[in-house]
Each structure stands twice: as structure tokens, then as C-alpha cells.
Amino acid sequence: MKATGIVRRIDDLGRVVIPKEIRRTMRIREGDPLEIYTDREGEVIFKKYSPIGELTSFATQYAETLHKTCGLDVVICDRDAVIATAGVPRKEYTDRKLTEELESIIETRQLYKYNQYQHNGQKIYVIDGGSHYVRCAMPILSEGDIVGCVVSVASDDNQEKPISDEIEIKLIQTAASFLGKQLES
């Protein structure tokens, strides 16, 4: 664990302020849930809680099913990092931070579909330095909160479309809706 050199006091209600610099660096937003851990040495550790992270194995199975049955390369992420993949190098993508552009798509709460004419050919990549860009993305909503995103991707090497745009959109929307409902139950 790395010391920051910042010291904060607990107020009379038991609250402590996490400094803005740390919130920005760790991408902690207002309203984000934090898990609290303690250890035997008396340390208290705050960790960002990812509700979709609870469904990692299920999300992986769903992504693999989309890949096998429809030929889609799929990435499923929480608000900050990739949690499941199919059709893309798992080691290269899993647990890697998302690009700011993909995070912006997630924050819109709306479907995104890449169109080379609409976006001046600008591609939005899933992770910095990655070779896969976003073809279609739908944020995962659970009880009105954004918890992640289902993304179909294509690589710079292979831009072949396995299915029509309309079917791709419906499959990605269905996956996002289904995963959101799983978190609600």
C-alpha cells in the first residue's frame, strides 16, 4: 500500500473526506459505492464496489454465447474496467481501465453505434493501446444506476461484420438489459 501523505480527521458524525486528488485519480464519483475492509494491523481500506463484478462469471458466459452463436466479439465492463470478454485477448483486456471516450459513452445512458461517416472515421477504443474499437455499446442500468456496459467490438485488422447492424444493436441492447435485471433480483 502506498502512503499519500494526506491526513484527514473524522468528524463528529464519523465521516472522513476523501481528497479530490485521490477521488480523481481513482475515478471515484459522487454516489459511487465503496466497500470497506479492515485487516489485523488496524488498516481500513476503501475499495470501489462494482455491482456488475458480482456477475463476472455469468457475464463471461453471456459474452461467450454471443461470440459463439453470432460471431460477435464482445467486451463487458463495469464503469471503469473490463470484466469479461469473448473473441478478444482475455489477458490483454481483463481488468484494464477503459478509455475516457468509452466512459463518456457509458455516462450518456444511451446506445452508441459506430458510423464511419458520422464520426469522421474516428474510432473509440475500449482500452488505451488496445486494437479493438467500439462498434456498438449499450450501458447496463440497474435500478436507474449505471453499472457497466456491453460492447461489441471490431479490430483494426478485421472489420468484417458477422451480422447486420440492426441485429447487432438488438443483441447488445438485450444483453445490457438482461444483465441489469439480473442485478436487480
C-alpha positions, 0 to 999 in steps of 0.5 A, spaced: 500 500 500 502 506 498 502 512 503 499 519 500 501 523 505 494 526 506 491 526 513 484 527 514 480 527 521 473 524 522 468 528 524 463 528 529 458 524 525 464 519 523 465 521 516 472 522 513 473 526 506 476 523 501 481 528 497 479 530 490 486 528 488 485 521 490 477 521 488 480 523 481 485 519 480 481 513 482 475 515 478 471 515 484 464 519 483 459 522 487 454 516 489 459 511 487 459 505 492 465 503 496 466 497 500 470 497 506 475 492 509 479 492 515 485 487 516 489 485 523 494 491 523 488 496 524 488 498 516 481 500 513 481 500 506 476 503 501 475 499 495 470 501 489 464 496 489 462 494 482 455 491 482 456 488 475 463 484 478 458 480 482 456 477 475 463 476 472 462 469 471 455 469 468 457 475 464 463 471 461 458 466 459 453 471 456 459 474 452 461 467 450 454 465 447 454 471 443 461 470 440 459 463 439 452 463 436 453 470 432 460 471 431 460 477 435 466 479 439 464 482 445 467 486 451 463 487 458 465 492 463 463 495 469 464 503 469 471 503 469 474 496 467 473 490 463 470 484 466 469 479 461 470 478 454 469 473 448 473 473 441 478 478 444 485 477 448 482 475 455 489 477 458 490 483 454 483 486 456 481 483 463 481 488 468 484 494 464 481 501 465 477 503 459 478 509 455 475 516 457 471 516 450 468 509 452 466 512 459 463 518 456 459 513 452 457 509 458 455 516 462 450 518 456 445 512 458 444 511 451 446 506 445 452 508 441 453 505 434 459 506 430 458 510 423 464 511 419 461 517 416 458 520 422 464 520 426 469 522 421 472 515 421 474 516 428 474 510 432 473 509 440 477 504 443 475 500 449 482 500 452 488 505 451 493 501 446 488 496 445 486 494 437 479 493 438 474 499 437 467 500 439 462 498 434 456 498 438 455 499 446 449 499 450 450 501 458 447 496 463 442 500 468 440 497 474 435 500 478 436 507 474 444 506 476 449 505 471 453 499 472 457 497 466 456 496 459 456 491 453 460 492 447 461 489 441 467 490 438 471 490 431 479 490 430 483 494 426 485 488 422 478 485 421 472 489 420 468 484 417 461 484 420 458 477 422 451 480 422 447 486 420 447 492 424 440 492 426 441 485 429 447 487 432 444 493 436 438 488 438 443 483 441 447 488 445 441 492 447 438 485 450 444 483 453 445 490 457 438 489 459 438 482 461 444 483 465 441 489 469 435 485 471 439 480 473 442 485 478 436 487 480 433 480 483 
